[in-house]
Amino acid sequence: MSVVVGYIPTPEGRAALQRAIEESRLRKAKLVVVNSQDSGKPISGQEKGQYELELKEMEKSVADTGVEYEIRTMARGTLPSEDLTAVAEETRAELIVIGMRRRSPVGKLFLGSNAQEVLLSANCAVLSVKAAR
């Protein structure tokens, strides 16, 4: 059994990761961090370097918690929602944790497409987490 979390280095991603660590401890389950890199936009060498540095810092912070973990960086050209649900199926996840960002009044009519797809497709519980203001 596992707890799967979608992670990108944003306030929402960090909030989801912290909650997933807590859930892994509570459930005595392996933490599987999924970093899906299908942004659809090209990034500069400097941005890529910063992103990789942030991922290394994240891995160190997870290692320091003492929970059993695995980090999967995926660049398969699939949607992040597909990566999360596939990993959840493979690892027999009991929970998927995703970060949610605040939206404008018009944006509140719609969930993010990845979040909505995870909620609709997952065969396990999904916990959405907001970043602190």
Phi, psi and omega in degrees: 000153182212168167243124182253135178230136173275125184232130163225152185283074176227167176304321180292319178295320178292322178295318178297318180297315180298317179292322179295323176298314178300316181294322178298317177298310182300320185269353185053047183241154176292139176267127176242113181266124180250119176248100183266121187254060177243070183279339180079357179234143179290148177237151181285166177300321179294316178297319179296317178298317178296318180298314180296322177297316179297323178293321177295319177296321178297315181298320178296318181294324177291316180300323181292344182282338180085359177282151174290133184212165173215141177243128178241116174261120187242129177224061186265357183083011177260167179289149176305323179297322179292319178298313181299312183290326177294315179294321178299317178296312183299321184264008181053051182296142173263348182204139169245133177246128179232149175270142178239138177259154178290150184232162176291168178306320178290319180295338180291343177291338184231139168283162171300146185298323178292316179298315180298317181295320177297313180301321183278331187261337186293142177262017179219178179294148177234129179247122177260138186235136176259149174283152176295151180285000000 
